[in-house]
Amino acid sequence: MTENEQSRPMDGDVSGDIQTIAGDYIALNRANTLGNVLPNRSPEALATLHESQDRLLKRIHAIDSSKLTGSSVTAYAILSEYMESRQAVRACRTELWDINHITGWQVSLPPQAASQSVKTASERESALRRWSLLPGFIDTDIANLRLGIANGYSVPKTVVGRVLRQIDALLSSGDESPFAQPARQSDDAQFQMEWRLLVSQTINPAIKRFGDFLRNEYLPRARESIGLSVLPDGDRCYAALLRTATTLDRSPRATFELGQATIRRSRVELRSRGRLMFGTENIREILRRTKMAPANRFKSSDELLAYSAGMLVRSTGMSPALFFTMPQQSIEIAPMPGYQQHSGISSHYEAVDSLTRPAFFRINLDDWANETRGAAAVTVVHEAIPGHHLQTAIARMASLPVVVSEFSFNAAYVEGWANYVERLCEEAGIYDNPYAGIFRRSVLGQSLMIDPAVHVMGWTRGRVRRHLQSLGETGEEADDLIDRIAVQPAQLTSYETGGLEIFALREEARAALGSQFDVREFHQRVLEQGDVPLSALRQHVRAWIRKRLGPSSITR
């Protein structure tokens, strides 16, 4: 970010204030990092950071948002929601129980190390300086986790086991370790020697220290339960995380009830499809026959990979009928790297900033024998096109100041869009098999119901496991999902929260505009601002409807 970008005006002096506050917030975060690699999460550093963030939040609240126009309305909505929700999440004290097999440092940092640029002498010097700080970060993490145990914070034992498998895989990978890759990417013999010494004498011993701590000290004291309600201030923590995930002020009970209502609707549709396809309206039998249908199964992991690649070609070819803009950056499907395999990480989208290099859909092949063509088809459109990859490409073109765009990500919008296109692709005939529709309906509403049930309503692992198995999940699939819910509270609620909101807005626009409605134009309006809170998205779409109708107004 250049000085000119940071100070670029939007729509007047008040908008300039928003950019200044955003820039100051970014500066705070950067001051709290260690060599631009890792945050300083010591108790002292966090206390200082939070005090400064609170002062900035007061400055945001002092702005009269009624005076804002144009892009400044979006900028204010993004920044205020981000800052307010992050302040509320402090109640969770996540630094005291941050052991996570999905987004933990042992998952997120290895790809960063592997892609570290070491082309120039300056880059090589910077790389050595940055990554020499990793052991200090790990030791602070251990200290925080010890403090957490002493104060009643821990994660489930099953999650600790998953992280230990990842740690062991990293340590046993030798020259194939992601941390070893920079030495291979340079011809500088001195750098190669220094980097290998850094890995063998500093980084790997620190990773081993973390593993030994988890195995010998933490695991015996980790909890058996999976819900946040057993942690100090757990209910308040979950409410804060629910707001962060959904960008809405909706209670856990209301979320649970929305999930139940969505499930009831989807089961009516499932029974109808089951009657036509299998001659039965019994939900369990419909799901069993769907999963066991030979035409819905794969014979090998290679077949699953090839099918997904073909589905991506199909969805890419058919999506232009639904959108004005398609991604210029290519996307490829590839298996997850070895250290992520067999650890419960789901298939996921991996963005790449450079438009000259492809982004990736990282596919989980661990349990290919239980995967189905219906589920695989839905996953492809969700993660790639017209899901995450298309949305990310259009978000890059949003006319937000750089400083504000750094705060724009929110799961309700990003995952909500991907959830919405699962329905869209069925409507558009993009799925190449009838099982995708049954799979999609079998999971509708489940996350909205199960997530709050686990964290504030006391559902046990056994109860959730039985429920998921009644939907056709294997024991392994159920355990993967349960541990995901345990370490990412409320995150799963973001998918359908956003998906249902976007679908509702589409139907509202269709009803209001009638013959003037163009689904491509609707999608452009939804996507053009980038990642925005759902309330801001609603305002934007309704403003577009009012403009298209002339003097008419839209209320809800």
N, C-alpha and C positions, 0 to 999 in steps of 0.2 A: 504494500500500500504506500502510495506516495503522499507527500504533504498536500499536494493539490487535490488528490482524491478524498483525503480526510476532511478537507475544508470546503469541498464543493457544495454550493448552496442547493437547496431543493425548492422551497416555496416561501422564502422569507426569513426574517430574523428568528422567529420561533423555531422553524425547521433547522436553522443553523445551531440552535441550542441543543436539539436532539442529537445532531451529529457530534457536537462537542462532548456531550455526556457519553455517547457510545464510544467515542475515541478514548475518553478517560477510563471507561470500564475495560476496554481492551488493554490499555496500558497497565491497569491493575493486574489483569490476568497474566500479562507478560512478565511483570515484575515478580510474580509468584511462581515463575518457572525456573527450572534449573537448566541453563544452557539451551533454552528453547526446545527441550525434549520432554521434560516431566514437570508436573506441578510440585511445589513445596507444600506438603500436606502435614507438616508438623503442627501441633496445637497452637504454638505461638504465631506461626505464619498465617494460619487460618483465621485466628482471632483478629489479627491486623487487617487481613483481607476483608473480612466481614464488616468491620467498622467502616472501612472506606466505601464498600459497596452500599451500605445503608445511607451514607451521605449522598451518594449519586442517585439513589432511589428517591430521596427527598427532593432532589433537583428535578427529576422527571415528574413527580407529583405536583410540583409547583407550576408546570406548564398548563396553560388553558387549552385543552385539546379541541375545544369548540372552534378555535381560531385557525385550526390546521386545514390545509387543502391539498389536493393532489397526492403525490407520493409521500408527503409528510404524514398523512393520515395512516398509511400503511406502516411507515417507519416507527411512528409513535406506538401503534398497536403491537408491533413485534417487540420493541425494546421494553415497553412497560410490562408486557406479559412475561417476557423472559426474566426480567429482574425481580418481579414480584414472586413468581413461582419458585425461583431459585432461593429466594430468602425464606420462603415457607418450608422448603425441603431441608433446611438446616436442622429442623426438628428430628430428622432421621439419624443424624450423626453417622452418615454412611462411611466416613473414613475409618470408623471403629469396627466395621464388619464387611469391608469391601473385599470379599473373596468371591470371584465371579468367573465361571468357566466360559462365559460367552463374550464378555467385554473386558475381562481383567487384563492387567498389564502383560501377563504371559501370553495373551492372545493378540493384543493390539500393538505391542512394541516390536516383536520379531519382524513383521512385514516392513515396519519403518526402518529397521536396521538393514534388512536385506536390500531395500531400495535406496539406501543412503548414497548420495552422489559423492564421489571421491575423484572426480576428473582432474581437478586443479590442486595445487599445493595448498591453497587457502581452504578448499573444501576438505582435504585430508586432515589438515590441522584442526578444523572445526569438528570433524567427525570424532577424532580422538578425544577432544576436549568434552564434547557432549556426552558420549557414551561412557566415559570414565566416571560420570556422575550417577550412572544406573545403580551401582551398589549402595550409594547413599540413599537413593529413593527406596530401594528394597528394605534397607535397615529401618528407615522411618516407617514403612508399611508394617514391618514386624512389630515395632514399638506401639503403633496405633492399635494393631490387632490385640496385643497383650493388654493394653488399656481397655479395649472393648470387652475382652473376656472378664476382666476384673469388675466391670460395670454392667454385666448382664447382656452384652451384645455378642452374637455369634451367628453363623450360618449353619444350615443343615449338614449333617455328617456326609450325606451323599454328594453334596456339592464339593466338599473338601476332597473327597475321593476323586472326583472328576478333575479338579485342578491339579492334584498330585499326579495324575496320569499325564497331564499336559507338561508339567514340570519335568517328569521323568523322561518324556519323549524329547524335550528340548535338550536335556543333558546327554542323552544317548545318541543324538543325531550326528555328533562328530563334525566332520568337514561339511556335512549337509546342513548344519545348523544355520538358520537365517542370520544369526549374529556373526557367522564366519564369512558371509558373502562379500562384504566390502573388500576383504583382502584379495578376492578373486577378480574384482572389478578394477584393479589398478596394476600397472606394470612397475610401480615404484617399489623396489626391493626393501628399502628402509621402512616404508609405510606398511608393507606386508608383514614384516617382522614385528613392528610395534603393535599392529592390530591383532595379530595372533597372540601376542603376549597379553594384550588387554583382555581378550576373550578367555584365554586359558587361566590367567592368574588373577583376574579381577571380576569379569562378568560371570563366568561359569561358577566360581566359588560362591558368589552372592546368590545366584539362582539356587544352588545346592543348599545354602543356608536357609533360604526361604522354604524349600521343600522339607528340610529336616525339622524346621519349626512347625510346619503344618502337621507333619506325621507324628512327631513325638510330643508336642506341647498343645497344639490347637485341637487336633482331631478328638482326643479323649474328652474334651470339654465342649465340643460343638453340640448343637441342639438336635434333637430328633424331630421336633415339630417343623412345619414348613411356613407357617403364617407369621406376619409381622406383629400380630397382636400380643405375642409373648415377649416382645422386646420393649424396653422403656419407651413410653410415649408412642407405642406402635400404631394406635388408631389415628393419632394426629399425623404421624408420618405417612400413613397410607393415603389419607385425604390429600396431603400435599403432593404426593407422587401421582395421585389420580388427576389432580389439576394439571400437573406438568405434562402428563401423558396425553390428556384430552384437550387442554387449553379451555376447559369449561369448569364452571363451579357447580359440579353435580355430585351428589353424595354417593358413597358406596352402595347404599340400599337402592337408590334410584337406578344406578348402573346395573345392579343385580336384576332388578325388575325389568329393565329394558332388555337384558339378555334373555330372560324368561319369555317375554312377549315375542322376541325375534325367533326364538326356538319354536314357539307354538306355530307361528306363520310358516316357518320352513318345513315343519313336519306335515302340515297340510299339503304342501307341494311335494314332499317326499312320498307321501302315500299315493298321490295321484300318479306320479312317475312309476312307483313300484307296481301299481295296478296294471299299467300299460306294458311295462317291461317284463315283469315277473309274475303277474297274476296274484299279487298279494299286497295288502296294506300294512303288514306288520313291519314296523321300522327296523327292528333288529334283523329280521330275515332279509329285508331289502338291502341293508348294508352288508350283510354276510354274502349274499349272492353277487352283489356288485364287486366286492373285494376279491372273491374267488373266481370270477368269470375269466376263463382263459384269455379272452381278447383284451382283458384289462391288466394283464400281468407281463412281467419281463423275464427273460431267460438268463440274463447276465447284466452286470453293471455296465458293460459296453453297450448293450442294447438300450438301457435307460439313458445313457449319455447321448447316443445317436438319436434316439427319439426326441430328447429335449432340444438337440440342435435343429432337428427338422421342424419342431414346433416353433422355434424361434424364427426360422425362415418364413414359416406360414404366417405367424402373427405380424412380422415385419412387413410382409407383402400386403396384408389385408388392412393394416391400421391406417394407411393414408386416407381411406374413405371416411375416417372418423376425426381427423385432425388436420388443421391447416399447416402445422409445422411438425417435421420429423427430425430425429437426432442426426447430426452430421458425424458425430463420433460413433465408431463401430463398437460392438460388444461381442465378446466371445464367451463360450461356456467352457469351464474347466473344473476338474475335481478340486476339492479343498486340499491345501498342503498337508503333508504328513503329520505335522505336530497338532493340527486341528481335528484330525480324523479320530473317530471313536471317542469323542469327548462331549457329545451332546450338542454341538453347534449345528444349527440348521443351515440349509441352503440359503445363500444371501447374495446381495448385490455389492460389488466392490467398485466404488467409483475411482476414476483416475483423472486427475486434474488436466493433464495434457491432452488436448484434442487430437494430437497426432498418434496417440497410443490408445488401444482399445480398453474399454472398461470390461469388467468380468462379472459373469454370473457364476459364483462358486457353488457347485452342486454337491450335495451330501450323498455319497454312494455307499455309506457304511451298511445300511440295511436295505440294499437294493431289492432283495428277494421279497420284501413286504411292501415295496412301493407299487403304485398303480399308475396306469396311463392317465386316468382321470386326474389324480392328484398332481402328477408331473406336468400335465398341460396347464393346470391352474397356477402352479408354481412358476412356470416359465413366463407367463404373461404378467404375473405379479412382480417378479424380480427384474425383468428385462423390458420388453416392448409389448404393450404400451404402458407398462408399470413404472418402476423406479428409474429405469434408464431414460425413458422419454421425459418423465417429469423433471429429472435432474438436468437434462439438456436444456429444457425451456426455462427452468429456474435461473440458469446462468445468464439468460438474456434479460432478466427482470431489471427494471430501472431504479434499483435502490442504491443509495450510497454504499460504498464498500464497507464502511465502518458498521453500518446497520445490518448488512447482509450476513455478517459474521454471527449474528444472533438469530437468524431467521429459522433455523431448523426446528421443527416440532413434529413429533411422531404422529399426532392426530392428522395433520395434513399429509405428510409424506406416506405413512402407512395407510392412511385413509384413502388416498388416491389409488394406491396399489390394490387395496381391497375393493374399491369401486370398479376398477377395470376388470376384476374377476367376473363381476356381473355383466359389465359392458361386453366383454368378449363372448360370453354366452349369448347375449342378445344379438350380436353381430355375426354369429355362426363361425367364430374363429376356432373354437375347440373342434377337434377332429374325431371326437368320440362322445357317446352319450353318458359316459360315466363321470365326466367332469362336472356336469350339473348335479349329479347325486352327491359327489364328494363335496362340492361347494355348499350344498344345503345341509349336509351332515355336520358341518362345523359352524354354520351361522348361529350367532348368539352365544356360542359356548364360552368364548373368552370373556365376554361381558358378564356372564353369570359366574363362571368358575373363579376368576381372579379375585373379586371381592369376597366370594365365599371362602376362599382359602385364607385371605389376609385379615378379615375382620369378622367373619361369621363362624370360624372354628372348624371348617371342613378339614378332615385329616387326610394324610396321604392315601390311606386305604380307601376312604370314601371317594376321593377324586379318581383314584386308579380304577375302581370298579365302574364309576360313571364313564370314564374314557373308554374302557374296554367294552362297555355296552354299545359304544358308537363304532366299534370295529377296530379300535387301536390295539396294537400288541402291547404286552407288558413293557417292552423296551421303549416303544414310542410314548406310552403313558408316562413312564419315569422321566424321559427326556423333557416332556412338556411340564411336568410337575416341578422339576428342578429349575427350569427356565422361569416359571412363575415365581419360584422362591427367591431367585436372585435379581429378577427384574420386575418388582412389584408394579402393577398397574400398566406396564408397557403393552401387554397384549390387548388391553381395552382400547388402545388408540386406533387399532385397525378398523374395527366396525364402527366405533364412534365417528371417525372421519368418513368412512365409506357410506354409512347411513345418511350423514349430513349432506354429502355431495349428491347422492341419489335424490334426496328430498328436494334439494335446490334445483336439480334438473327437472323433476316433475313439476315443481312450482313454476319454473320458467316455461315449460312446455304448455301448462294450463293457461298461463297468462298470455303467452305470445301466439298460441295457436299455429296458424299456417306460417307465421313469421319465424317460428322456432327452427334453428339450425344447430344440430348437435355439435358440429365442428366449432361453431362460434361459441357455444356454451363452454366447451372444453378449453377454448382459448382464454375465455374470461376466468375460468377456474385456475388455469396454469400460469397466466401471464405475470402475476405478482410475485411468484416464487412461494416459498414456504411461509404461510401466514397463519395466525391463530384462526380457529374456525369462526369466531365472531366477526373478524375482519373479512374473511371470505364471504360470509353471509351478507354483510353490508355491501361488498363490492358487487356481488352477483345481483342483488336487488337494485342497486343503483343502475346497473346495466339494463335490467328489465324496465325500470321506470323510464330510462332514456329511450328505449325502443318503443315504449308505449306512448311517449309524449307526456302529457300532464297527469297521467294516471299514477297512483301510488300503490306500493305493495306493503302490506303488513302481514304479520304472522301471529 
